[in-house]
Amino acid sequence: MPNITVDNETFEFDGQPRLLQLCLETGVDLPHFCYHPSMSAPANCRQCLVEVGMPQINRDTGKPNLDESGQPVIQFMPKLQTSCSLDAAAGMVVRTHKSSELVKRAQKDNLEFLLINHPLDCPICDQAGHCPLQNQTYKHGPEGSRFEFRKVGKPKQIDLGPNVVLDGERCINCTRCVRFTSEISKSHQLTIIERGVRNYPMTPPGIEFDEPYSMNVIDICPVGALTSKDSRFRARIWEMSKTASISTVNARGANCFYWVKDNKIVEVTPRTNMDVNEYWLADEDRLDYRKFNDNRPLGPTISGADVAWDSAYKAVSDCLKGVDGTRIQFLGSAFATVEDNYLLSKLASAVGSAAPTYLAHNEVGHGDTWLRTDDRTPNTNGCERLGIHAADVAALKSRIQSGEVDVLYVLEDDPVAAGLCSVADLSGVKVVLHYYNSTNQTLPAADVAIPAAMAVETVGTLVNDQGHAQRLRPAKSIAGVNRTLSMEIGKCRADRHGTPFDKWYDESNLVNCQPGWVSIPRIAAGLNVEMNYKGPRNIMAELSSANDGFSGATYEAMGEHGVRLSEMGVTA
Amino acid sequence: MEAKKTKAGDWRSYQRVLLPPVKDLHKLDVYENNEGYKALREVLTTAKWDPTSVTNEVKKSGLKGRGGAGFPTGLKWSFMPPVDPNIPRFLCCNGDESEPGTFKDRQLMEYNPHLVFEGMLIASYAMSIKTGYLYIRGEFADWITLMEEELEKAYAKGYVGKNIMGSDFSCDIVIHKGAGAYICGEESSLMSSLEGQRAYPRVKPPFPAQKGVWGYPTTINNVETLACAPLIINKGGEWFSKIGAPSHPGPVLYGISGHVNRPGVFEYPTGMLITDLIDEVAGGMRGGKKLKALIPGGSSTPILRADMIEGVTMDADSLRDAGSMMGTSGMLIMDEDVDIVSWLRRITHFYHHETCGQCTPCREGTGWLENIVTRLDEGNGQLRDLDILLDLCTQMEGRTVCALADAAAWPVRYTIDRFRSEFEAKCSTDSVPGGGVLETA
């Protein structure tokens, strides 16, 4: 493998990586702004300048010239080079700010330039605290400023589109946002306008920046020039905790971070997973988080009356006791985790009922060829692998209407809103409902209603449309003590759990709900059916060995980036 | 000390070839009657001329680019990759003449446009190119109209287009009008602009010969450079190489402006003594004033003081030794009344206005330079401002994608270097803003 020497240390490399990428991967934190690994390198921020030399080649022999000690003579390029636009080459010798005063000076000089017309309004800027310009200025920048003139004024607080707001003055013209729309999303909705120091990104006349992936430019903006209309001014970065989890808005299961303040989700941002969503996240994944905070249930109810959890569990058990299994209809859910659906299947077979089915939530035409799917549920693939198939809605509807169903057991879904039946149809049916929000339209028909933990409150596994099994992690806590959840939170945020800085640990806004893997075993216990699992981790361990469709999908293996499950014919 | 000696030989009896004294030469029929398209006919119809031999003849002539950088033209042509019939290739003729003090291409386009077309066609033949773009700055609206009319006529006569003069060589010429940005004269941003994109210069490598217009092999030459090609074919590379300074030969258009009696564009051999150009060609200093300073080739070439030009000739070597550059040979002559700080203020304003804003040092640095020079010019500057100016030049030079940062920094650096006392005289003696104490030199 070819070698490259960076700051007197020699590294091997593979293929033809860009020099900056190679430096970053080998742990040399070269400052940079305009470079993004997924896009072309225009080399316009000029921050990643380094000294680059190549072995001097003898023109006659075609071999490198050697010095007295037998080492190749290195010829350095006369000017500093931008490492982002150079490909690493065999024998290349690079000096970064760690070994070259010239490079150090160049980086400092460049930051001085970047800052002279930057408003330096960090105290009111949403980017402060996770701002590449701020961070790199502290690391590599000048101590003060020699600039004694009026800064350039540019338009501020411009709505580029429904979701993105521009502050032109903060922009450092890295053009990442423009390149995103021209190279990644291909919407071509942004361009740079004006000239010179007055440059800033803008939409062409008459065009709105309304593509379904527009908010990605907020994440790649290295300053606070592009902010989210939805979440700006909501919370400072240090007031929030973030949890690495996955989005549940569609079947792709894009990897994301949930940001929590006072036990409420305030923002959703992408998390890099090259197998699923690369660096990106659709706007719908980011904006559909209020369901986690608003209209959450207050606790379990029996026929609308508040009860204690134990009474609710007993009521569900009583509903199922002594009923002919064939007259109980279990509805699994593609919103719920693999673990919860698996337990529901076990419960169904314990009472002699057929395998559960689930209600498909397809919105034809919604998806695209990128990260959005027609399927608006996150776990259809997981349900299918468990042998839970889509319900024949028409057949089921007529069974309900003709009185063939005595008990309808619904796991985390809303059959009335989904059009399966009306509340009136369910008047003669005992309905057990695990539900997320008090807006659930099946709720008026429910005999026993069990508030269920949502994706941001539970531990579990979802399988995306490509067969990628990924872990959900709890981003916020629920009311009551649940040691498994606490432990999982601790495991995914080992450094922060339990400290005064952990914004997750807050007594306010706790929702009185339970994950399926808590409530279903309790209901089963009332029927003398044993489900002895320490927690979802063990359920998945059992599934990964018992069901070929999940082989290898243990929590340890899934880790941060999930496991690609083998192609599996759906079991008949 | 060596006596002052011109390298232009008997320049007083020089016969003009680029802009010969022929009335209405811009008209096709007049051009035809004056050996027009003779070189093209010879190249296309004589067996002796294959593309390589045309390039070799240009190499032999020693022609160096007239756009400012002075790169050997024949060598540039030979950088084009081998012909692949599936890959188009392009020629760009750079007529985006925008450098302050430069106005010579305009004369060619106005008075001898067919020579430019003929040069483009010969260059296209030499590099097997089928499309030549002529990029002209938009402000030259009148000459664009004129050239478009003349190009129509040339098409009608079969000098341009399909199977030119019955040969199997076909080449189109497309006139493209710029939209008024200095940066479009930079070759890579010219290509971006031509493609309809924002005129941001591109990172090199890849060079235009590898990846140019639309991503295909491209050669970019200045208007005057290409206009020399027909002359070289007609009279031979050797004839050309013997005109003017041996290391930088050929006829050249000197654009002389400023405080002289007869400003204008003058065609003479390279290697003219600067003093000859001022005193005789341009009719001497206006009002009998003394020469104070001059820039030899457009505003970005380093300024020369009057005492630095003794014996200096207008060619790359001599000007390099004198501490400047040939540039575009657009000479700006300044007399003793010029306030050099004020002049620099105007120049820094130009580069501030024209920076494209792509690279940080240039985008931010040009404005800062103008701010400080303006403050100095208004008498509010401090001595330390001069150090900051020189510091900023160091921070800009060589650290950007294209050379505009250098072009903006050099006038500041060399003007302060060579006229420091005038800057110091304009500095304020008040205390430093913010309560500091001014350090006096």
HADDOCK unambig.tbl for C-alpha pairs under 7 A between the chains (distance, minus, plus):
assign (segid A and resid 42 and name CA) (segid B and resid 203 and name CA) 6.72 0.50 0.50
assign (segid A and resid 44 and name CA) (segid B and resid 358 and name CA) 5.56 0.50 0.50
assign (segid A and resid 44 and name CA) (segid B and resid 359 and name CA) 4.47 0.50 0.50
assign (segid A and resid 44 and name CA) (segid B and resid 360 and name CA) 6.77 0.50 0.50
assign (segid A and resid 45 and name CA) (segid B and resid 359 and name CA) 5.55 0.50 0.50
assign (segid A and resid 45 and name CA) (segid B and resid 360 and name CA) 5.40 0.50 0.50
assign (segid A and resid 46 and name CA) (segid B and resid 359 and name CA) 6.48 0.50 0.50
assign (segid A and resid 46 and name CA) (segid B and resid 360 and name CA) 6.43 0.50 0.50
assign (segid A and resid 46 and name CA) (segid B and resid 400 and name CA) 6.83 0.50 0.50
assign (segid A and resid 79 and name CA) (segid B and resid 398 and name CA) 6.22 0.50 0.50
assign (segid A and resid 80 and name CA) (segid B and resid 399 and name CA) 6.78 0.50 0.50
assign (segid A and resid 106 and name CA) (segid B and resid 395 and name CA) 6.96 0.50 0.50
assign (segid A and resid 109 and name CA) (segid B and resid 395 and name CA) 6.03 0.50 0.50
assign (segid A and resid 110 and name CA) (segid B and resid 360 and name CA) 6.91 0.50 0.50
assign (segid A and resid 110 and name CA) (segid B and resid 361 and name CA) 6.34 0.50 0.50
assign (segid A and resid 113 and name CA) (segid B and resid 360 and name CA) 6.64 0.50 0.50
assign (segid A and resid 113 and name CA) (segid B and resid 361 and name CA) 6.15 0.50 0.50
assign (segid A and resid 113 and name CA) (segid B and resid 364 and name CA) 5.62 0.50 0.50
assign (segid A and resid 113 and name CA) (segid B and resid 365 and name CA) 6.68 0.50 0.50
assign (segid A and resid 114 and name CA) (segid B and resid 360 and name CA) 6.43 0.50 0.50
assign (segid A and resid 195 and name CA) (segid B and resid 356 and name CA) 5.39 0.50 0.50
assign (segid A and resid 195 and name CA) (segid B and resid 357 and name CA) 5.97 0.50 0.50
assign (segid A and resid 196 and name CA) (segid B and resid 353 and name CA) 6.97 0.50 0.50
assign (segid A and resid 196 and name CA) (segid B and resid 354 and name CA) 6.82 0.50 0.50
assign (segid A and resid 196 and name CA) (segid B and resid 355 and name CA) 4.92 0.50 0.50
assign (segid A and resid 196 and name CA) (segid B and resid 356 and name CA) 4.53 0.50 0.50
assign (segid A and resid 196 and name CA) (segid B and resid 357 and name CA) 3.56 0.50 0.50
assign (segid A and resid 196 and name CA) (segid B and resid 363 and name CA) 5.38 0.50 0.50
assign (segid A and resid 197 and name CA) (segid B and resid 357 and name CA) 5.62 0.50 0.50
assign (segid A and resid 197 and name CA) (segid B and resid 363 and name CA) 5.19 0.50 0.50
assign (segid A and resid 197 and name CA) (segid B and resid 364 and name CA) 6.18 0.50 0.50
assign (segid A and resid 199 and name CA) (segid B and resid 357 and name CA) 6.47 0.50 0.50
